[in-house]
Amino acid sequence: MDKVIRQTTRAIRVKTRKIDKTAAHKERGEAWAAFQQKNRLVRANGANIKNARINRQIDHDAGTHLAPRRDVGDKATTYGSMSLYDITVPELRKHLQPHWVPFSEGDRVVVLQGRDKGRIGEVTEVMRERGHVRVKGVNVIDVKVPEWMNREDNSQGEIQGVPRTVPMEDVRLVYPLPDPETGIPRDVIIDRLVRVNYSFDKSKGEWTDGDRLIPGTNTLIPWPVKADPEYEDFEDDTLRITVEEQTFRPYLLYPPMPSTVIDELRNKFSRYRTRHDWQYEQKKELEDQKTEKRKELVKGMRTPLQELAESRRVRKEEEGERELSEEQLEAIGEVIARERGKVVGAVRGRVGFKVVLHPSDS
């Protein structure tokens, strides 16, 4: 069973590395696509501005009577409009997207940059993934609508006025607050808002918007009230209370579910499975016991050299440590004295000085 656990752990580790590598590759691909789309939009807008400046200079030099007409040919009805594909803002990368947006549909904001600087409008769309908002009646441009879109919408005309998105950094919330002197409400531009009283919604897996507060004060700015959608009721419609009433709770381990549905969902033979039935665990434990017994049998199978070494070890343990006799000690002392004399004679002959021995050495 330990082997199965190690194999499962190794497989999960390998799978995790593969998933991380795939996610990193996907992140790099998305970043590259966003970069290319942004560059394409910048080049298209730069080319339009450049051509417009050249045409304006030509018209100025030619004068009123000699200036050429440009709304002719294929641009007879679409001159001065932008392509629908050149106004789409690419999505920001995950770490660049704002965690919280202080605006919502229905808020009134003021534009701080661009040709509509100072204009106040109502927010009609908040694009958090792109970091932009769309304001009603602000930054309106002429867009050339493709023919297929006209057929689907049954609309007339090749050009439609569409409010272009505005970066969130270029807008500020406008809200009526009472004047501290007169008490009469007046529109105030709120430069900064913070989020308070927010919590994590487990059902949606994200943080709630909470309340909007002006930092440094106790003034809460309420969110705009969203009207509930209206639905037309008919006689044959089922009542909402009947639809929401729960009359059946399905369980995987009880009828009508078959007992094999767990194996179908968890893949009984998967390398990543961590929970097993008791029959499988008993089988693996028996395999482990057989492996241990085989190891014991291998220990009992010895070669002649191993048998000789084992017998010597046993004999040594039985005899214990031997004590030397007096004759053996005298013989060892004589050998030591003889070897020491040889060493002393060699030193006297090479160095040329007298070696004085200690009385205890003689």
N, C-alpha and C positions, 0 to 999 in steps of 0.2 A: 504493500500500500504506500510505503514511503517513496518508492520509485514512481508510482503514479502521480503522487503529489509533486515530486520534483519535475517530472515531465510536464505537468500542467502549469507549474510556475514558470518553467522555461518557455513554454509555448506562449503564455500570456505576455511574458517580457518581450519576446520576439515580435509578437503581434502589436504590442504597444509601440515599439520602435518603428515598425512599418507604418502604423497609423500616423505617428508624429511626422515621419518623413513625408508621407502623402499630404498631410495638412500643410506642412511648410512649403511643399512644391505648389500646392493650390494657392497658398497665400502669395507666393512670388508671382504666379500667373495672374492672379487678380490685380496685384499691384502694377504689373507690366501693362495689363489691358487698360486699367484706369489712367496710367501715365500716357499711353498712346492716345486714348480718347481725349484727354485734356489737351494734349499737344495738337490734335486734329482740330479741336474747337478753337484753340488760340490761333492756329494758322489760318483757319477759315475766316474768323472775325478780323484778323489782321489784314488779310487780303481784301476783304470788303471795305475796310476803312481806307486802305491804300488806294483802291480803285475810286472810292468816293472822293478822296482828296484830289486825285488826278483829274477826274471829271469836273470837279468844281473849279479847278484852276483853268481848265480848257474853256469852260463856260464863261469864266470871268474875262479871260483874254479875248474870246470871240465876241463878247458883247451880247446884248439882248436879242438883236435881230439875227445874228449869225450863229448863235449857240445851237448845237445839233439836238435833235429830238432823240431821246433814248428809250421812250416807251413805244417801241415798234417791234415788229417781228414776233419772235417767241416771248418777248418781254412786254408785249403790248398791254397786257392786263396784270402782269405780276412785277412790273419794274418797281424797285425800292423795297421789295419784300425779302424775307430771309427764309431759308429752307427749314423745314420742320425738324430735320436731323441736326441742325447746327445750334439749336437752342436747348438741347437736353444736357443737363449738367451731370457729369459722372458721379457715381457714388464714392464716398470717402472710404478710406481703409478703416478697419475695425477700431484701431487704437486712436484714430483721428475723429471719429464720430462723437458728437456731444452726448454725455451721459444723461443730461436733463435739459429740456427746452422750456424756457419760461413763457412760451407763446402757445396759443391754441386757436383752433378755428373759432372765429367770432371776436377775437381781440382786435383792438384798434392800435395801430403802430404808426410811427413816423419814420420816413426814410431820411437817412443822414448823408448818403452819397449818391452820385449820379445826376441825371438830368431832372429827376423828380425830387430833388433834395428839398425837404421841408413839407412834402405832401403827406397827408394822413389818410390811411385807408384801412379796410378790414381784411384780416388774414383769412384767406379761403382755403389754404392748404399748407401744412407743415411737413416738410420732407427732412426728417431727422437723419436718414442715411446719407443725404446729400449736403446737409448743412445749409439749406435754403428754405425760404418761405415764399409763398405767392400771395400778393396783396392785390385786392380788387381795385381796378382802375389805375394802378401804378405800374410804370415801366411797360406800357402797352406797346407792342410792336406788331407789324404786319407780317403774317406768316403765310407762305405759299402752301396750301393744303393739297396733298396728292389726290389724284383722281379717284383712286380706290376708296379713300376715306370719304370723299363726297358721296360716292355711291352708297356706302354703308350708312352714313348719317342723313342721307336724303337732303343735303344742304346745297345751297346755290352759291356760286362765287368761288373763285380760285384763291382769294385772299381773305383771311379772317384776322381780326385783332385779338391777340392773345397776350395777357399779362405775363411778362417774363419774370422768372424767379429772382429773388433778391437775397444775397447772403445774410445770414442771421446777425453777423457783426455790424451790418449797415442799417439795422432797424432797432428801434427802442419802443417799449410799451408806452401807450398813452392811456391814462386813466383819470377820471374826474375825482379830485380830492377837495375837501372843504378848505377855503382860505383861512389861515389862522387868525386873521384880523376881522374879516367880515362874515366868515362862516358859509359863504356862498360857494358851491362846488365849481371848480374850474379844471380844465384839462391840464394835466401835469405830465411831463416826460420823465419816466422812471429810468434812470441810467442802469441800475443793477437790481437784480432780484435773487433771493436765495430760497432754497427748498427746505421746508420744515414739516414735521409731523408726517413723514413718509415711512413706509414699511415695505417688507418684501412679500409679494404675492406668490405663494407656492403653486397655486393652480396655473398661473401664467408664466412662472419662472422669471419674473422681472420685478423691479422696484416700482412702487406706486408713485404718482406725481406729487402727492402730498399737498401742502399749501404754499402759496407764494408770499414771501415776506420782504419788506423793504429793510435792508440791513441798517442797524442803528436805531430803528424805531420799532413800535409794536403794531404797525399797520399791516394788516393782511390784505392782499389783493385777491378777491375771489376769482375763480375760473368762470369763463362765460357759460351761461346755461345753455345746454343743448336740448333742443326740442325733440321729444320722442317721435319716432317715425309713425306715421298714420297708416293703418291698414284698413282695408275695406272688408267688412264682415259679410258673410253669406249664411244662408239658412243651413246649408250642409256642412259648415265648418265644424271641426271638433273643438271642444272647449279647451282652453289652455290648461286648466286644472286637471283635465283628463289626460292630456298629453304628458304632463310632468309627473303624474302619479306612477310610482315604480311598483310594478306587480310581479316582477321576476328578477331574481338575482342569480346570474350564472356562476357556477363554481367549477373549477377545473378538476377537482378531486371527487366530485359527486355526480350522480346521474343528472342530466342525460349525457354528460361528457364521458367518453370511454376512458379506461384507466391508462391506455397507451398514449393519451394526448400529451402527457408530460414529456415522454420520450420524443414525440414529434416536435415539440416546441424547444426542448433543450438539446436535441441531437445527442442521442445516447452514446454515440461513438466519437463525439467531438473531443479534441485535445484540450479545449478550454473549459471543460465541464468540471466543476468543483464539488457538486453534490451528486452522490451515487446511491443506488438502492443497496439494501443490506446484503443481497445475494452477491452482488459484484464485490463488495467489501470483503465478505467471507472468502470469496475465490482468491482475491489478491493476498489476503493474510495467509491462506494455505500455501500459495506460491512462495511467499516470503519464508515460511517455515521450512519448505522443501529446500530452498536455497541455503538456509542456515545448516540444515542437516548435511547437505552436500559438502559444505565447507568443513564440517567436523570429520566427515569421511576422508576428505583430502588430507587433513592433518594426520590421520592414522596411517596413511600410505607413505612409508619412509623408504629411502634408499639405504644400502649397506653402510655408507659413510655416515648418514644421519643416525642409524642405529648405533654405530661405534661411538659417535660423539655423545649420544644420549647415555650409553652405558658408562662412559668415562665420567660424565657429569654425576650420575647416580653414585658411582663408586667414590668419587671425591666427596660428595655430601655425606656418605656413610662413614668414611674414614676421618673426616675432619682435618684440622691443621696438625701436622707432625712437629714434634719437638726434636731438636738436634742433640745428639749425644756429645760427651766431653771430647772424645776422640775426633769427631767431626769438627768441633769448634777449634781444637788445636791445629788440625790440618788446614782449616780456613785461615787461621792466624799466621801460620807459616807461609802460606801463599801470598798473603797481603804484605808480610815483611819482605819477602823476596822481591816482589814487584816494586815495592817502595825503594829498596836498595838500588835496583836497576835505574829507576828514575833519578835518584840522587846522584849516582855516578855519571849519568849522561849529562846532567846539569853542570857538575863540576868540570867535566872535560870541555864543555862548550863555552861556558861563561868565564871560567878562570878564577873563581873566588870560592872560599870555604863556606860550606853550608853547615850551620850549627843546628843540631837537632835538639829538640826539647827532651828532657829525661823521660817524659811520658811516652815519647815516640819510639824509644829504643826497646 
